[in-house]
Amino acid sequence: MLKEITYVQETADLLYSAHQLEVALDDMATQINAQLADTNPLVLCALNGGIITTGKLLPRLTMPLTLDSVNASRYQNKTAGGTLEWLLKPKTPIKDRTILIIDDILDEGITLSVIKEYCLEQGATAVYTAVLLDKDLGHSKPISADFVGLPVENRYLFGYGLDYKGYLRNAPGIYACTL
């Protein structure tokens, strides 16, 4: 497996550098701070992909907030999505809270849509979504993100939280596989 990972990493195309991503995160934080300033949001990190985006956004957010996690996955370290599986639901009460879900990418939108619907069913007063990347699929999705860092083309990506078969989430940029 490590030979495959090394090959993928060495042959990938860099789409966004770490610097470009940090600028996008600054812009996202400015928008989130303006929109959610007086809402006392509960921030939900969508694991595992959203961990880097969440970790980098949190210090940029200026309002009082609380943090929890959610993990609903369709990929389970594969390169194609399957059936949604709930691995972790938030422990913090959602009822009567403004929720900000942070994830790495809005791809097909199925997972993010299900998480948002879950929050609304639990009594959230409002649910916002923030993604570092919004993939252009050329068709509509079941959800649009409220805060988007950067658009990205429809390729298999890794880095900054996105993985290739469970690896390469720690790559210092957004890369597209050439496979």
TITI-29856 format. One record per atom (N, C-alpha, C): residue in three letters; y, x, z; atom name; residue number from 1. Coordinates in nm, 2 decimals, decimal comma. Layout:
N
 rest  north   east     up atom  nr
  ALA      Y      X      Z   CA NUM
...
//
This chain:
179
 rest  north   east     up atom  nr
  MET  -0,12   0,08   0,00    N   1
  MET   0,00   0,00   0,00   CA   1
  MET   0,13   0,09   0,00    C   1
  LEU   0,12   0,20   0,07    N   2
  LEU   0,24   0,28   0,08   CA   2
  LEU   0,28   0,34  -0,05    C   2
  LYS   0,18   0,37  -0,14    N   3
  LYS   0,21   0,42  -0,27   CA   3
  LYS   0,29   0,31  -0,35    C   3
  GLU   0,24   0,19  -0,34    N   4
  GLU   0,31   0,08  -0,41   CA   4
  GLU   0,46   0,06  -0,36    C   4
  ILE   0,47   0,07  -0,23    N   5
  ILE   0,61   0,06  -0,17   CA   5
  ILE   0,70   0,17  -0,22    C   5
  THR   0,65   0,29  -0,22    N   6
  THR   0,72   0,41  -0,26   CA   6
  THR   0,76   0,39  -0,41    C   6
  TYR   0,67   0,34  -0,49    N   7
  TYR   0,70   0,32  -0,63   CA   7
  TYR   0,81   0,22  -0,65    C   7
  VAL   0,79   0,11  -0,58    N   8
  VAL   0,89   0,00  -0,59   CA   8
  VAL   1,03   0,05  -0,55    C   8
  GLN   1,03   0,12  -0,44    N   9
  GLN   1,16   0,18  -0,39   CA   9
  GLN   1,22   0,28  -0,49    C   9
  GLU   1,14   0,36  -0,55    N  10
  GLU   1,19   0,47  -0,64   CA  10
  GLU   1,24   0,41  -0,77    C  10
  THR   1,18   0,30  -0,82    N  11
  THR   1,21   0,24  -0,95   CA  11
  THR   1,31   0,13  -0,95    C  11
  ALA   1,35   0,08  -0,83    N  12
  ALA   1,44  -0,04  -0,82   CA  12
  ALA   1,58  -0,01  -0,87    C  12
  ASP   1,64  -0,12  -0,91    N  13
  ASP   1,78  -0,11  -0,95   CA  13
  ASP   1,87  -0,15  -0,83    C  13
  LEU   1,97  -0,07  -0,80    N  14
  LEU   2,07  -0,10  -0,69   CA  14
  LEU   2,16  -0,20  -0,75    C  14
  LEU   2,17  -0,32  -0,68    N  15
  LEU   2,26  -0,43  -0,73   CA  15
  LEU   2,39  -0,42  -0,64    C  15
  TYR   2,38  -0,40  -0,51    N  16
  TYR   2,49  -0,39  -0,42   CA  16
  TYR   2,47  -0,28  -0,32    C  16
  SER   2,57  -0,19  -0,31    N  17
  SER   2,57  -0,08  -0,21   CA  17
  SER   2,59  -0,14  -0,07    C  17
  ALA   2,57  -0,05   0,02    N  18
  ALA   2,60  -0,09   0,16   CA  18
  ALA   2,75  -0,12   0,18    C  18
  HIS   2,83  -0,04   0,11    N  19
  HIS   2,97  -0,06   0,12   CA  19
  HIS   3,01  -0,20   0,07    C  19
  GLN   2,96  -0,24  -0,05    N  20
  GLN   2,99  -0,37  -0,10   CA  20
  GLN   2,94  -0,48  -0,01    C  20
  LEU   2,83  -0,46   0,05    N  21
  LEU   2,77  -0,56   0,14   CA  21
  LEU   2,86  -0,57   0,27    C  21
  GLU   2,91  -0,46   0,32    N  22
  GLU   2,99  -0,47   0,44   CA  22
  GLU   3,13  -0,54   0,41    C  22
  VAL   3,18  -0,52   0,29    N  23
  VAL   3,30  -0,59   0,25   CA  23
  VAL   3,28  -0,74   0,24    C  23
  ALA   3,16  -0,78   0,18    N  24
  ALA   3,12  -0,92   0,17   CA  24
  ALA   3,11  -0,98   0,31    C  24
  LEU   3,05  -0,90   0,41    N  25
  LEU   3,03  -0,95   0,54   CA  25
  LEU   3,17  -0,97   0,61    C  25
  ASP   3,26  -0,88   0,58    N  26
  ASP   3,40  -0,90   0,64   CA  26
  ASP   3,46  -1,03   0,59    C  26
  ASP   3,45  -1,05   0,46    N  27
  ASP   3,50  -1,18   0,40   CA  27
  ASP   3,43  -1,30   0,46    C  27
  MET   3,30  -1,29   0,47    N  28
  MET   3,23  -1,41   0,53   CA  28
  MET   3,28  -1,43   0,67    C  28
  ALA   3,29  -1,33   0,75    N  29
  ALA   3,34  -1,34   0,89   CA  29
  ALA   3,48  -1,41   0,90    C  29
  THR   3,57  -1,36   0,81    N  30
  THR   3,70  -1,42   0,80   CA  30
  THR   3,69  -1,57   0,78    C  30
  GLN   3,61  -1,61   0,69    N  31
  GLN   3,59  -1,76   0,66   CA  31
  GLN   3,53  -1,83   0,77    C  31
  ILE   3,43  -1,77   0,83    N  32
  ILE   3,36  -1,84   0,95   CA  32
  ILE   3,45  -1,85   1,06    C  32
  ASN   3,53  -1,75   1,09    N  33
  ASN   3,62  -1,75   1,21   CA  33
  ASN   3,73  -1,86   1,19    C  33
  ALA   3,77  -1,88   1,06    N  34
  ALA   3,87  -1,98   1,04   CA  34
  ALA   3,81  -2,12   1,05    C  34
  GLN   3,69  -2,14   1,00    N  35
  GLN   3,63  -2,27   1,00   CA  35
  GLN   3,57  -2,31   1,13    C  35
  LEU   3,52  -2,22   1,21    N  36
  LEU   3,45  -2,25   1,33   CA  36
  LEU   3,52  -2,21   1,46    C  36
  ALA   3,65  -2,18   1,45    N  37
  ALA   3,72  -2,12   1,56   CA  37
  ALA   3,71  -2,20   1,69    C  37
  ASP   3,72  -2,33   1,69    N  38
  ASP   3,72  -2,40   1,82   CA  38
  ASP   3,59  -2,49   1,83    C  38
  THR   3,48  -2,44   1,78    N  39
  THR   3,36  -2,53   1,78   CA  39
  THR   3,25  -2,48   1,88    C  39
  ASN   3,26  -2,37   1,95    N  40
  ASN   3,16  -2,32   2,04   CA  40
  ASN   3,02  -2,33   1,97    C  40
  PRO   3,00  -2,25   1,85    N  41
  PRO   2,88  -2,27   1,78   CA  41
  PRO   2,76  -2,21   1,85    C  41
  LEU   2,64  -2,26   1,81    N  42
  LEU   2,52  -2,20   1,84   CA  42
  LEU   2,48  -2,14   1,71    C  42
  VAL   2,47  -2,01   1,71    N  43
  VAL   2,43  -1,93   1,59   CA  43
  VAL   2,27  -1,92   1,59    C  43
  LEU   2,21  -1,96   1,48    N  44
  LEU   2,07  -1,95   1,47   CA  44
  LEU   2,04  -1,84   1,36    C  44
  CYS   1,98  -1,73   1,40    N  45
  CYS   1,93  -1,63   1,31   CA  45
  CYS   1,80  -1,67   1,25    C  45
  ALA   1,80  -1,68   1,12    N  46
  ALA   1,68  -1,72   1,05   CA  46
  ALA   1,59  -1,59   1,03    C  46
  LEU   1,49  -1,58   1,11    N  47
  LEU   1,40  -1,46   1,11   CA  47
  LEU   1,30  -1,47   0,99    C  47
  ASN   1,26  -1,36   0,94    N  48
  ASN   1,30  -1,23   0,98   CA  48
  ASN   1,41  -1,18   0,89    C  48
  GLY   1,43  -1,24   0,77    N  49
  GLY   1,53  -1,19   0,68   CA  49
  GLY   1,67  -1,19   0,73    C  49
  GLY   1,71  -1,29   0,81    N  50
  GLY   1,85  -1,30   0,85   CA  50
  GLY   1,89  -1,21   0,96    C  50
  ILE   1,80  -1,12   1,01    N  51
  ILE   1,83  -1,04   1,13   CA  51
  ILE   1,94  -0,94   1,10    C  51
  ILE   1,94  -0,88   0,98    N  52
  ILE   2,04  -0,78   0,96   CA  52
  ILE   2,18  -0,85   0,93    C  52
  THR   2,18  -0,95   0,85    N  53
  THR   2,30  -1,03   0,83   CA  53
  THR   2,36  -1,08   0,96    C  53
  THR   2,27  -1,14   1,04    N  54
  THR   2,32  -1,19   1,17   CA  54
  THR   2,37  -1,08   1,26    C  54
  GLY   2,30  -0,97   1,27    N  55
  GLY   2,34  -0,86   1,35   CA  55
  GLY   2,47  -0,80   1,31    C  55
  LYS   2,50  -0,80   1,18    N  56
  LYS   2,62  -0,74   1,13   CA  56
  LYS   2,74  -0,84   1,13    C  56
  LEU   2,71  -0,97   1,13    N  57
  LEU   2,81  -1,07   1,14   CA  57
  LEU   2,86  -1,10   1,28    C  57
  LEU   2,77  -1,10   1,37    N  58
  LEU   2,80  -1,13   1,51   CA  58
  LEU   2,92  -1,05   1,57    C  58
  PRO   2,93  -0,92   1,55    N  59
  PRO   3,05  -0,85   1,61   CA  59
  PRO   3,18  -0,88   1,54    C  59
  ARG   3,17  -0,94   1,42    N  60
  ARG   3,29  -0,98   1,34   CA  60
  ARG   3,34  -1,12   1,38    C  60
  LEU   3,26  -1,19   1,45    N  61
  LEU   3,29  -1,33   1,48   CA  61
  LEU   3,37  -1,33   1,61    C  61
  THR   3,48  -1,40   1,62    N  62
  THR   3,58  -1,39   1,73   CA  62
  THR   3,57  -1,51   1,82    C  62
  MET   3,50  -1,61   1,79    N  63
  MET   3,50  -1,73   1,88   CA  63
  MET   3,38  -1,72   1,98    C  63
  PRO   3,39  -1,78   2,09    N  64
  PRO   3,28  -1,79   2,19   CA  64
  PRO   3,16  -1,86   2,11    C  64
  LEU   3,04  -1,80   2,13    N  65
  LEU   2,92  -1,85   2,07   CA  65
  LEU   2,80  -1,82   2,15    C  65
  THR   2,69  -1,89   2,12    N  66
  THR   2,56  -1,85   2,17   CA  66
  THR   2,47  -1,82   2,06    C  66
  LEU   2,36  -1,75   2,09    N  67
  LEU   2,27  -1,70   1,98   CA  67
  LEU   2,13  -1,74   2,01    C  67
  ASP   2,06  -1,78   1,91    N  68
  ASP   1,91  -1,81   1,92   CA  68
  ASP   1,85  -1,78   1,79    C  68
  SER   1,73  -1,80   1,77    N  69
  SER   1,66  -1,77   1,65   CA  69
  SER   1,57  -1,89   1,60    C  69
  VAL   1,54  -1,89   1,48    N  70
  VAL   1,45  -1,98   1,42   CA  70
  VAL   1,37  -1,91   1,31    C  70
  ASN   1,24  -1,94   1,30    N  71
  ASN   1,16  -1,88   1,20   CA  71
  ASN   1,07  -1,98   1,13    C  71
  ALA   1,11  -2,02   1,01    N  72
  ALA   1,04  -2,11   0,93   CA  72
  ALA   1,02  -2,03   0,80    C  72
  SER   0,90  -2,00   0,76    N  73
  SER   0,88  -1,91   0,65   CA  73
  SER   0,79  -1,98   0,54    C  73
  ARG   0,82  -1,95   0,42    N  74
  ARG   0,73  -1,99   0,30   CA  74
  ARG   0,67  -1,86   0,24    C  74
  TYR   0,70  -1,74   0,29    N  75
  TYR   0,66  -1,62   0,22   CA  75
  TYR   0,55  -1,55   0,29    C  75
  GLN   0,55  -1,54   0,42    N  76
  GLN   0,45  -1,46   0,50   CA  76
  GLN   0,41  -1,33   0,44    C  76
  ASN   0,51  -1,25   0,41    N  77
  ASN   0,49  -1,11   0,35   CA  77
  ASN   0,43  -1,12   0,21    C  77
  LYS   0,45  -1,23   0,14    N  78
  LYS   0,41  -1,23   0,00   CA  78
  LYS   0,53  -1,24  -0,09    C  78
  THR   0,51  -1,22  -0,22    N  79
  THR   0,62  -1,22  -0,31   CA  79
  THR   0,65  -1,36  -0,37    C  79
  ALA   0,58  -1,46  -0,34    N  80
  ALA   0,60  -1,60  -0,38   CA  80
  ALA   0,59  -1,69  -0,27    C  80
  GLY   0,68  -1,79  -0,27    N  81
  GLY   0,68  -1,89  -0,16   CA  81
  GLY   0,56  -1,99  -0,17    C  81
  GLY   0,52  -2,03  -0,05    N  82
  GLY   0,41  -2,13  -0,04   CA  82
  GLY   0,45  -2,24   0,05    C  82
  THR   0,36  -2,29   0,13    N  83
  THR   0,38  -2,40   0,23   CA  83
  THR   0,47  -2,35   0,34    C  83
  LEU   0,57  -2,43   0,38    N  84
  LEU   0,65  -2,39   0,49   CA  84
  LEU   0,57  -2,39   0,62    C  84
  GLU   0,59  -2,28   0,70    N  85
  GLU   0,52  -2,27   0,83   CA  85
  GLU   0,63  -2,24   0,94    C  85
  TRP   0,63  -2,33   1,04    N  86
  TRP   0,72  -2,30   1,15   CA  86
  TRP   0,66  -2,20   1,25    C  86
  LEU   0,73  -2,09   1,27    N  87
  LEU   0,68  -1,98   1,35   CA  87
  LEU   0,75  -1,98   1,49    C  87
  LEU   0,88  -2,03   1,48    N  88
  LEU   0,96  -2,03   1,60   CA  88
  LEU   1,07  -2,13   1,59    C  88
  LYS   1,08  -2,22   1,69    N  89
  LYS   1,20  -2,31   1,69   CA  89
  LYS   1,29  -2,27   1,80    C  89
  PRO   1,42  -2,30   1,79    N  90
  PRO   1,52  -2,26   1,89   CA  90
  PRO   1,48  -2,31   2,03    C  90
  LYS   1,51  -2,23   2,13    N  91
  LYS   1,49  -2,27   2,27   CA  91
  LYS   1,62  -2,33   2,32    C  91
  THR   1,73  -2,30   2,27    N  92
  THR   1,86  -2,35   2,31   CA  92
  THR   1,88  -2,49   2,26    C  92
  PRO   1,92  -2,58   2,35    N  93
  PRO   1,94  -2,72   2,31   CA  93
  PRO   2,04  -2,73   2,19    C  93
  ILE   2,00  -2,81   2,09    N  94
  ILE   2,09  -2,82   1,97   CA  94
  ILE   2,18  -2,95   1,98    C  94
  LYS   2,13  -3,05   2,06    N  95
  LYS   2,21  -3,17   2,07   CA  95
  LYS   2,35  -3,15   2,10    C  95
  ASP   2,44  -3,22   2,03    N  96
  ASP   2,58  -3,21   2,05   CA  96
  ASP   2,64  -3,07   2,03    C  96
  ARG   2,58  -2,99   1,95    N  97
  ARG   2,63  -2,85   1,92   CA  97
  ARG   2,67  -2,84   1,77    C  97
  THR   2,76  -2,76   1,75    N  98
  THR   2,79  -2,71   1,61   CA  98
  THR   2,69  -2,59   1,59    C  98
  ILE   2,62  -2,60   1,48    N  99
  ILE   2,52  -2,49   1,45   CA  99
  ILE   2,56  -2,41   1,33    C  99
  LEU   2,54  -2,28   1,34    N 100
  LEU   2,56  -2,19   1,22   CA 100
  LEU   2,43  -2,12   1,20    C 100
  ILE   2,36  -2,15   1,09    N 101
  ILE   2,24  -2,09   1,05   CA 101
  ILE   2,27  -1,97   0,96    C 101
  ILE   2,23  -1,85   1,00    N 102
  ILE   2,25  -1,73   0,92   CA 102
  ILE   2,12  -1,68   0,86    C 102
  ASP   2,12  -1,66   0,73    N 103
  ASP   2,00  -1,61   0,66   CA 103
  ASP   2,04  -1,50   0,56    C 103
  ASP   1,94  -1,43   0,51    N 104
  ASP   1,97  -1,33   0,42   CA 104
  ASP   2,00  -1,38   0,28    C 104
  ILE   1,93  -1,48   0,23    N 105
  ILE   1,95  -1,52   0,09   CA 105
  ILE   1,92  -1,67   0,08    C 105
  LEU   2,00  -1,74  -0,01    N 106
  LEU   1,97  -1,87  -0,05   CA 106
  LEU   1,90  -1,86  -0,19    C 106
  ASP   1,77  -1,87  -0,18    N 107
  ASP   1,69  -1,86  -0,30   CA 107
  ASP   1,66  -2,00  -0,36    C 107
  GLU   1,55  -2,05  -0,34    N 108
  GLU   1,52  -2,19  -0,38   CA 108
  GLU   1,58  -2,29  -0,29    C 108
  GLY   1,62  -2,25  -0,17    N 109
  GLY   1,69  -2,34  -0,08   CA 109
  GLY   1,60  -2,43   0,01    C 109
  ILE   1,47  -2,42  -0,01    N 110
  ILE   1,38  -2,51   0,06   CA 110
  ILE   1,38  -2,48   0,21    C 110
  THR   1,36  -2,36   0,25    N 111
  THR   1,35  -2,32   0,39   CA 111
  THR   1,48  -2,36   0,46    C 111
  LEU   1,60  -2,31   0,40    N 112
  LEU   1,72  -2,34   0,47   CA 112
  LEU   1,75  -2,49   0,48    C 112
  SER   1,71  -2,56   0,38    N 113
  SER   1,73  -2,71   0,38   CA 113
  SER   1,65  -2,77   0,50    C 113
  VAL   1,53  -2,73   0,51    N 114
  VAL   1,44  -2,78   0,62   CA 114
  VAL   1,50  -2,74   0,76    C 114
  ILE   1,54  -2,62   0,77    N 115
  ILE   1,60  -2,58   0,90   CA 115
  ILE   1,73  -2,66   0,93    C 115
  LYS   1,81  -2,68   0,83    N 116
  LYS   1,93  -2,77   0,85   CA 116
  LYS   1,89  -2,91   0,89    C 116
  GLU   1,80  -2,96   0,83    N 117
  GLU   1,75  -3,10   0,86   CA 117
  GLU   1,70  -3,11   1,00    C 117
  TYR   1,62  -3,01   1,04    N 118
  TYR   1,57  -3,00   1,17   CA 118
  TYR   1,68  -3,01   1,28    C 118
  CYS   1,79  -2,93   1,25    N 119
  CYS   1,90  -2,93   1,35   CA 119
  CYS   1,97  -3,06   1,35    C 119
  LEU   1,99  -3,13   1,24    N 120
  LEU   2,05  -3,26   1,24   CA 120
  LEU   1,96  -3,36   1,31    C 120
  GLU   1,83  -3,35   1,29    N 121
  GLU   1,73  -3,44   1,36   CA 121
  GLU   1,74  -3,42   1,52    C 121
  GLN   1,77  -3,30   1,56    N 122
  GLN   1,78  -3,26   1,70   CA 122
  GLN   1,91  -3,30   1,76    C 122
  GLY   2,00  -3,36   1,68    N 123
  GLY   2,13  -3,41   1,73   CA 123
  GLY   2,25  -3,32   1,72    C 123
  ALA   2,24  -3,22   1,63    N 124
  ALA   2,36  -3,13   1,61   CA 124
  ALA   2,47  -3,22   1,56    C 124
  THR   2,59  -3,18   1,60    N 125
  THR   2,71  -3,25   1,55   CA 125
  THR   2,75  -3,21   1,41    C 125
  ALA   2,73  -3,08   1,38    N 126
  ALA   2,76  -3,03   1,25   CA 126
  ALA   2,66  -2,91   1,23    C 126
  VAL   2,63  -2,88   1,11    N 127
  VAL   2,54  -2,77   1,08   CA 127
  VAL   2,60  -2,70   0,96    C 127
  TYR   2,63  -2,57   0,98    N 128
  TYR   2,69  -2,48   0,87   CA 128
  TYR   2,58  -2,38   0,84    C 128
  THR   2,59  -2,33   0,72    N 129
  THR   2,49  -2,22   0,67   CA 129
  THR   2,57  -2,10   0,62    C 129
  ALA   2,52  -1,99   0,65    N 130
  ALA   2,58  -1,86   0,59   CA 130
  ALA   2,47  -1,78   0,54    C 130
  VAL   2,48  -1,73   0,42    N 131
  VAL   2,39  -1,64   0,36   CA 131
  VAL   2,46  -1,52   0,30    C 131
  LEU   2,39  -1,40   0,31    N 132
  LEU   2,45  -1,28   0,25   CA 132
  LEU   2,45  -1,30   0,10    C 132
  LEU   2,34  -1,35   0,04    N 133
  LEU   2,33  -1,36  -0,10   CA 133
  LEU   2,29  -1,50  -0,15    C 133
  ASP   2,34  -1,54  -0,26    N 134
  ASP   2,31  -1,67  -0,32   CA 134
  ASP   2,25  -1,64  -0,46    C 134
  LYS   2,12  -1,66  -0,48    N 135
  LYS   2,06  -1,63  -0,60   CA 135
  LYS   2,09  -1,74  -0,71    C 135
  ASP   2,13  -1,69  -0,83    N 136
  ASP   2,15  -1,78  -0,94   CA 136
  ASP   2,02  -1,81  -1,01    C 136
  LEU   1,97  -1,93  -0,99    N 137
  LEU   1,84  -1,98  -1,05   CA 137
  LEU   1,87  -2,05  -1,18    C 137
  GLY   1,99  -2,09  -1,21    N 138
  GLY   2,02  -2,16  -1,33   CA 138
  GLY   1,99  -2,31  -1,32    C 138
  HIS   1,97  -2,36  -1,20    N 139
  HIS   1,95  -2,50  -1,17   CA 139
  HIS   2,00  -2,53  -1,03    C 139
  SER   2,01  -2,66  -1,00    N 140
  SER   2,06  -2,70  -0,87   CA 140
  SER   1,95  -2,68  -0,76    C 140
  LYS   2,00  -2,66  -0,64    N 141
  LYS   1,91  -2,64  -0,52   CA 141
  LYS   1,93  -2,76  -0,42    C 141
  PRO   1,84  -2,77  -0,33    N 142
  PRO   1,85  -2,88  -0,24   CA 142
  PRO   1,96  -2,86  -0,13    C 142
  ILE   2,02  -2,75  -0,13    N 143
  ILE   2,12  -2,72  -0,03   CA 143
  ILE   2,22  -2,61  -0,09    C 143
  SER   2,34  -2,61  -0,05    N 144
  SER   2,44  -2,51  -0,09   CA 144
  SER   2,48  -2,45   0,05    C 144
  ALA   2,50  -2,32   0,05    N 145
  ALA   2,55  -2,25   0,17   CA 145
  ALA   2,70  -2,27   0,18    C 145
  ASP   2,74  -2,29   0,31    N 146
  ASP   2,89  -2,30   0,34   CA 146
  ASP   2,96  -2,17   0,33    C 146
  PHE   2,89  -2,06   0,36    N 147
  PHE   2,95  -1,93   0,36   CA 147
  PHE   2,86  -1,84   0,28    C 147
  VAL   2,91  -1,77   0,17    N 148
  VAL   2,82  -1,69   0,09   CA 148
  VAL   2,89  -1,55   0,08    C 148
  GLY   2,81  -1,45   0,09    N 149
  GLY   2,86  -1,31   0,08   CA 149
  GLY   2,88  -1,28  -0,07    C 149
  LEU   2,77  -1,28  -0,15    N 150
  LEU   2,77  -1,24  -0,29   CA 150
  LEU   2,67  -1,32  -0,37    C 150
  PRO   2,70  -1,34  -0,50    N 151
  PRO   2,60  -1,40  -0,59   CA 151
  PRO   2,51  -1,29  -0,63    C 151
  VAL   2,39  -1,33  -0,67    N 152
  VAL   2,29  -1,23  -0,72   CA 152
  VAL   2,21  -1,30  -0,82    C 152
  GLU   2,16  -1,21  -0,92    N 153
  GLU   2,08  -1,26  -1,03   CA 153
  GLU   1,94  -1,30  -0,98    C 153
  ASN   1,87  -1,37  -1,07    N 154
  ASN   1,74  -1,41  -1,03   CA 154
  ASN   1,63  -1,30  -1,06    C 154
  ARG   1,62  -1,22  -0,96    N 155
  ARG   1,52  -1,11  -0,97   CA 155
  ARG   1,46  -1,10  -0,83    C 155
  TYR   1,35  -1,03  -0,82    N 156
  TYR   1,29  -1,01  -0,68   CA 156
  TYR   1,36  -0,90  -0,62    C 156
  LEU   1,42  -0,92  -0,50    N 157
  LEU   1,51  -0,83  -0,43   CA 157
  LEU   1,45  -0,78  -0,30    C 157
  PHE   1,51  -0,67  -0,25    N 158
  PHE   1,48  -0,62  -0,12   CA 158
  PHE   1,60  -0,54  -0,07    C 158
  GLY   1,60  -0,52   0,07    N 159
  GLY   1,70  -0,45   0,13   CA 159
  GLY   1,79  -0,54   0,22    C 159
  TYR   1,85  -0,49   0,32    N 160
  TYR   1,94  -0,56   0,41   CA 160
  TYR   1,88  -0,69   0,46    C 160
  GLY   1,75  -0,68   0,49    N 161
  GLY   1,68  -0,79   0,55   CA 161
  GLY   1,58  -0,85   0,46    C 161
  LEU   1,60  -0,84   0,33    N 162
  LEU   1,50  -0,90   0,23   CA 162
  LEU   1,39  -0,80   0,22    C 162
  ASP   1,27  -0,85   0,21    N 163
  ASP   1,15  -0,76   0,21   CA 163
  ASP   1,07  -0,77   0,08    C 163
  TYR   1,00  -0,66   0,06    N 164
  TYR   0,89  -0,66  -0,05   CA 164
  TYR   0,76  -0,65   0,02    C 164
  LYS   0,68  -0,75   0,03    N 165
  LYS   0,55  -0,76   0,09   CA 165
  LYS   0,56  -0,71   0,24    C 165
  GLY   0,67  -0,74   0,31    N 166
  GLY   0,69  -0,71   0,45   CA 166
  GLY   0,75  -0,57   0,47    C 166
  TYR   0,78  -0,50   0,36    N 167
  TYR   0,84  -0,37   0,37   CA 167
  TYR   0,98  -0,37   0,31    C 167
  LEU   1,05  -0,26   0,33    N 168
  LEU   1,18  -0,23   0,27   CA 168
  LEU   1,30  -0,32   0,31    C 168
  ARG   1,28  -0,40   0,42    N 169
  ARG   1,39  -0,48   0,48   CA 169
  ARG   1,51  -0,38   0,52    C 169
  ASN   1,47  -0,26   0,55    N 170
  ASN   1,57  -0,16   0,60   CA 170
  ASN   1,64  -0,08   0,49    C 170
  ALA   1,61  -0,11   0,37    N 171
  ALA   1,68  -0,04   0,26   CA 171
  ALA   1,83  -0,06   0,27    C 171
  PRO   1,91   0,04   0,25    N 172
  PRO   2,06   0,04   0,27   CA 172
  PRO   2,14  -0,02   0,16    C 172
  GLY   2,09  -0,13   0,10    N 173
  GLY   2,16  -0,20  -0,01   CA 173
  GLY   2,08  -0,31  -0,06    C 173
  ILE   2,12  -0,38  -0,16    N 174
  ILE   2,04  -0,48  -0,22   CA 174
  ILE   1,98  -0,42  -0,35    C 174
  TYR   1,85  -0,42  -0,36    N 175
  TYR   1,78  -0,37  -0,48   CA 175
  TYR   1,70  -0,47  -0,54    C 175
  ALA   1,68  -0,46  -0,68    N 176
  ALA   1,60  -0,55  -0,75   CA 176
  ALA   1,48  -0,47  -0,80    C 176
  CYS   1,36  -0,53  -0,79    N 177
  CYS   1,24  -0,47  -0,83   CA 177
  CYS   1,24  -0,46  -0,99    C 177
  THR   1,18  -0,36  -1,04    N 178
  THR   1,17  -0,35  -1,19   CA 178
  THR   1,03  -0,39  -1,24    C 178
  LEU   0,94  -0,42  -1,14    N 179
  LEU   0,81  -0,46  -1,18   CA 179
  LEU   0,80  -0,58  -1,26    C 179
//
